Amino acid sequence: MKPYITFVILLVNYTFYAQVTLNADGPGDTYELITSVLAPGNKPIEAPGFSINDCDNHSSFDGTHITEAFDKELNDHVFKFFIHLKEDNDRCKKFDRQRNEIKSYDKSPDNLKGVKGETVIYQWKFKIDKKFQVSKKFTHLHQLKAVGGSEKNMPLITLTARKGNPDKLELRYASNLDQTTLATVNLNALRGNWIEAIETVKYGENGVYKIILTNLQTGDELLNYSDNTIRMWKTDADFVRPKWGIYRSLKHPLDLRDEEVLFANFKVTEIQ
């Protein structure tokens, strides 16, 4: 197992580029691989059972909640995120929801923390099952969230799937503590397909936000949203960090089932 960390320095108009990549490399040592990239020697994984005092009941589940497998469609190894309806919760702290996510945080390298004035490009691929089921409340797949400050508990950006007629993927935004929906896409356009996400952020009070979701098989753009005059910051925040995985409400358990969400080819490019 080897850490996939790449630093690229290009002298173009005195601009500095720092890039971090996280790629699956085959079964085994998955948590070690993720940790080595996102927060070496620390705990960037928020997964059920990721502690000695595991309060989850997993007598029927033999394995970690994030594994690696070879995907024939991508012709590459990918990460598999598991979530179990009856057994899993949110880190043994909250039991009305469940979480299996990876993140950067205060123990992460500086080039995984978004600060004022920086432009950061987040890229990744993900795939939900053809029969993926979602909550009426929330089923988050990605967040940009502040660390520090009075608004840290409300994510800046969220990609969440929500049950409806039809089910949708929502792009949610909160400039402070009030959240709104910026754009939606029919969830059937994502189900069973590999999707590439490219998210560009200029952090600051007068920021920039852009995200494009593309079906990798057809090349069709499923979502293309941009705003060049948007607050991309939180009051008194230390920095903003990304999260990926599955984090969902259990308020309506009859709507849900056990799920496996696939992720691949994470890349964070910091431009200063």
C-alpha positions as CSV (number, residue, x, y, z in Angstrom):
1,M,0.0,0.0,0.0
2,K,1.3,3.4,-1.0
3,P,-0.1,6.9,-0.4
4,Y,-1.3,8.7,-3.5
5,I,-0.1,12.2,-2.8
6,T,1.0,14.4,-5.6
7,F,2.4,17.9,-5.4
8,V,2.6,19.8,-8.7
9,I,4.3,23.2,-9.0
10,L,3.7,25.2,-12.1
11,L,5.1,28.6,-12.6
12,V,2.5,30.2,-14.7
13,N,1.9,33.9,-13.9
14,Y,3.2,33.1,-10.4
15,T,0.4,30.7,-9.7
16,F,0.9,27.7,-7.3
17,Y,-0.9,24.5,-7.8
18,A,-1.1,21.8,-5.1
19,Q,-2.8,18.6,-5.9
20,V,-3.8,15.6,-3.8
21,T,-5.2,12.4,-5.2
22,L,-6.8,9.4,-3.5
23,N,-7.3,6.3,-5.7
24,A,-8.3,2.8,-4.7
25,D,-5.4,0.3,-5.3
26,G,-7.0,-3.1,-4.6
27,P,-8.5,-4.9,-1.7
28,G,-6.9,-4.7,1.7
29,D,-5.7,-1.8,4.0
30,T,-8.4,0.5,2.7
31,Y,-8.7,2.6,5.9
32,E,-4.9,2.9,6.0
33,L,-4.9,4.1,2.4
34,I,-7.6,6.7,3.0
35,T,-5.9,7.9,6.2
36,S,-2.5,8.2,4.6
37,V,-3.9,10.7,2.1
38,L,-6.6,12.7,4.0
39,A,-5.0,12.9,7.5
40,P,-1.8,10.8,8.0
41,G,-1.8,9.2,11.4
42,N,-5.3,10.5,12.3
43,K,-8.9,9.7,11.7
44,P,-10.5,11.2,8.6
45,I,-13.0,8.3,8.4
46,E,-16.5,8.6,10.1
47,A,-17.7,5.0,9.6
48,P,-19.8,2.7,11.7
49,G,-17.6,0.4,13.7
50,F,-14.5,2.6,13.3
51,S,-13.7,2.5,17.0
52,I,-12.8,0.0,19.7
53,N,-16.0,0.6,21.5
54,D,-18.3,-0.3,18.6
55,C,-22.0,0.1,19.6
56,D,-23.2,-1.3,16.2
57,N,-24.6,-4.8,16.0
58,H,-22.8,-6.4,13.2
59,S,-22.9,-10.1,13.9
60,S,-24.0,-10.7,10.3
61,F,-21.5,-8.3,8.7
62,D,-17.9,-9.4,8.3
63,G,-15.7,-6.5,7.1
64,T,-15.0,-2.8,7.2
65,H,-17.6,-0.3,6.0
66,I,-15.3,0.9,3.2
67,T,-13.6,-1.6,1.0
68,E,-12.0,-1.7,-2.5
69,A,-13.0,-3.7,-5.6
70,F,-12.3,-3.8,-9.3
71,D,-14.9,-2.1,-11.5
72,K,-15.2,-3.4,-15.0
73,E,-16.9,-0.3,-16.4
74,L,-14.2,2.0,-15.1
75,N,-11.5,-0.6,-15.6
76,D,-10.1,0.5,-12.3
77,H,-10.3,-0.2,-8.6
78,V,-13.0,1.7,-6.7
79,F,-14.1,2.3,-3.1
80,K,-17.3,0.7,-1.8
81,F,-19.1,2.5,1.0
82,F,-21.5,0.2,2.9
83,I,-24.5,1.4,5.1
84,H,-26.8,-1.0,6.9
85,L,-30.3,0.0,7.7
86,K,-30.8,-1.8,11.0
87,E,-27.3,-2.0,12.4
88,D,-25.6,1.4,11.6
89,N,-25.9,4.8,13.3
90,D,-23.9,8.0,13.5
91,R,-20.7,7.2,15.3
92,C,-22.5,5.8,18.3
93,K,-23.6,9.4,19.1
94,K,-26.9,9.8,17.2
95,F,-29.4,7.0,16.4
96,D,-31.9,8.8,14.3
97,R,-29.4,8.9,11.4
98,Q,-26.4,6.9,10.0
99,R,-23.1,8.0,8.5
100,N,-20.3,6.5,6.5
101,E,-18.1,9.3,5.3
102,I,-14.5,10.4,4.6
103,K,-13.3,13.9,5.1
104,S,-10.5,16.4,5.6
105,Y,-10.4,18.2,8.9
106,D,-8.1,20.1,11.3
107,K,-5.6,17.2,11.4
108,S,-5.3,17.1,7.5
109,P,-2.6,18.7,5.4
110,D,-3.1,22.4,4.7
111,N,-3.6,21.8,1.0
112,L,-6.9,19.9,1.9
113,K,-8.3,23.0,3.7
114,G,-10.0,25.7,1.8
115,V,-9.2,29.2,3.0
116,K,-10.2,32.7,1.9
117,G,-8.8,33.7,-1.4
118,E,-8.1,30.2,-2.6
119,T,-9.6,28.5,-5.6
120,V,-10.1,24.8,-5.1
121,I,-11.2,22.2,-7.7
122,Y,-12.7,19.0,-6.3
123,Q,-13.1,16.0,-8.6
124,W,-14.5,12.6,-8.0
125,K,-16.6,9.8,-9.5
126,F,-19.5,8.1,-7.9
127,K,-22.2,5.5,-8.6
128,I,-25.5,4.7,-6.8
129,D,-27.3,1.5,-7.4
130,K,-30.1,1.1,-10.0
131,K,-32.6,0.6,-7.1
132,F,-31.0,3.2,-4.7
133,Q,-33.6,4.2,-2.1
134,V,-33.6,7.6,-0.4
135,S,-35.1,9.3,2.6
136,K,-37.8,11.9,2.7
137,K,-35.5,13.9,5.0
138,F,-31.9,13.6,3.6
139,T,-29.5,11.2,2.0
140,H,-26.2,13.2,1.7
141,L,-23.5,12.2,-0.7
142,H,-21.2,15.2,-0.5
143,Q,-20.7,18.3,1.6
144,L,-18.5,21.3,1.9
145,K,-18.5,22.2,5.5
146,A,-16.8,24.9,7.7
147,V,-14.6,24.2,10.6
148,G,-14.8,26.9,13.3
149,G,-17.1,29.9,13.6
150,S,-20.8,30.3,14.5
151,E,-22.2,28.7,11.3
152,K,-20.1,25.5,11.3
153,N,-23.0,23.2,11.9
154,M,-24.8,24.2,8.6
155,P,-22.9,22.9,5.5
156,L,-22.0,25.5,2.9
157,I,-22.8,23.1,0.0
158,T,-24.6,19.7,0.1
159,L,-25.4,17.2,-2.6
160,T,-28.4,15.2,-1.1
161,A,-30.8,12.8,-2.6
162,R,-34.4,13.1,-1.5
163,K,-37.5,11.0,-1.9
164,G,-40.3,12.7,-3.9
165,N,-42.3,12.5,-7.1
166,P,-39.9,12.0,-8.7
167,D,-36.9,11.3,-6.4
168,K,-34.3,14.0,-6.9
169,L,-30.6,14.9,-6.3
170,E,-30.6,18.4,-4.8
171,L,-27.8,20.9,-4.7
172,R,-28.2,22.7,-1.4
173,Y,-26.5,25.9,-0.3
174,A,-26.4,27.9,3.0
175,S,-24.7,31.3,3.1
176,N,-25.3,31.4,6.8
177,L,-27.8,29.2,8.8
178,D,-30.6,29.1,6.2
179,Q,-30.4,26.5,3.5
180,T,-31.9,26.7,0.0
181,T,-32.0,24.5,-3.1
182,L,-29.9,25.9,-6.0
183,A,-30.7,23.1,-8.5
184,T,-32.1,19.6,-8.8
185,V,-31.8,16.6,-11.2
186,N,-34.0,13.6,-11.5
187,L,-32.4,10.8,-9.5
188,N,-33.2,8.2,-12.2
189,A,-30.6,10.0,-14.4
190,L,-27.9,8.9,-11.8
191,R,-29.1,5.5,-10.7
192,G,-26.9,2.7,-12.0
193,N,-24.5,5.1,-13.8
194,W,-21.0,6.3,-13.1
195,I,-21.1,10.0,-12.6
196,E,-18.1,12.4,-12.7
197,A,-18.3,15.5,-10.5
198,I,-16.2,18.6,-11.0
199,E,-16.7,21.2,-8.4
200,T,-14.9,24.6,-8.5
201,V,-14.9,26.9,-5.5
202,K,-13.3,30.3,-4.9
203,Y,-13.6,30.7,-1.1
204,G,-14.5,34.1,0.3
205,E,-17.2,36.6,1.0
206,N,-17.4,37.3,-2.7
207,G,-16.8,33.9,-4.0
208,V,-17.4,31.6,-7.0
209,Y,-19.1,28.2,-7.1
210,K,-19.5,25.9,-10.0
211,I,-20.4,22.2,-10.3
212,I,-20.8,19.9,-13.3
213,L,-22.2,16.3,-13.0
214,T,-21.5,14.2,-16.1
215,N,-22.7,10.7,-17.1
216,L,-19.4,9.0,-17.9
217,Q,-20.9,6.5,-20.3
218,T,-22.9,8.9,-22.4
219,G,-21.1,12.1,-21.8
220,D,-24.3,13.9,-21.0
221,E,-24.2,16.7,-18.5
222,L,-26.8,16.0,-15.9
223,L,-26.2,19.2,-13.8
224,N,-24.3,22.4,-14.7
225,Y,-24.6,25.1,-12.1
226,S,-22.5,28.2,-11.6
227,D,-22.6,31.5,-9.7
228,N,-19.7,34.0,-9.8
229,T,-21.2,36.3,-7.1
230,I,-21.9,34.0,-4.2
231,R,-20.8,34.0,-0.6
232,M,-18.6,30.9,-0.2
233,W,-17.6,31.4,3.4
234,K,-18.9,31.0,6.9
235,T,-18.6,33.6,9.7
236,D,-15.4,33.3,11.6
237,A,-14.5,30.0,10.0
238,D,-11.0,28.6,10.2
239,F,-11.3,26.8,6.8
240,V,-13.8,24.8,4.7
241,R,-13.3,21.1,4.1
242,P,-14.9,18.4,1.8
243,K,-16.8,15.2,2.9
244,W,-17.9,12.3,0.7
245,G,-19.9,9.1,1.5
246,I,-23.4,8.4,2.6
247,Y,-25.1,10.2,5.5
248,R,-28.8,9.7,5.8
249,S,-31.8,10.2,8.1
250,L,-33.5,7.2,9.7
251,K,-36.8,9.1,10.4
252,H,-38.5,7.1,7.6
253,P,-36.9,3.6,7.7
254,L,-39.5,2.0,5.5
255,D,-38.2,4.1,2.6
256,L,-34.7,2.7,3.0
257,R,-32.6,-0.4,2.6
258,D,-29.0,-1.5,2.9
259,E,-26.9,0.3,0.3
260,E,-23.5,0.2,-1.4
261,V,-22.3,3.5,-2.9
262,L,-19.2,3.5,-5.1
263,F,-16.6,6.3,-5.2
264,A,-13.4,6.6,-7.2
265,N,-10.6,8.9,-8.3
266,F,-10.8,11.7,-5.7
267,K,-8.7,14.7,-6.6
268,V,-8.3,18.1,-4.8
269,T,-6.4,20.8,-6.7
270,E,-5.6,24.0,-4.8
271,I,-4.9,27.1,-6.8
272,Q,-3.4,30.2,-5.2
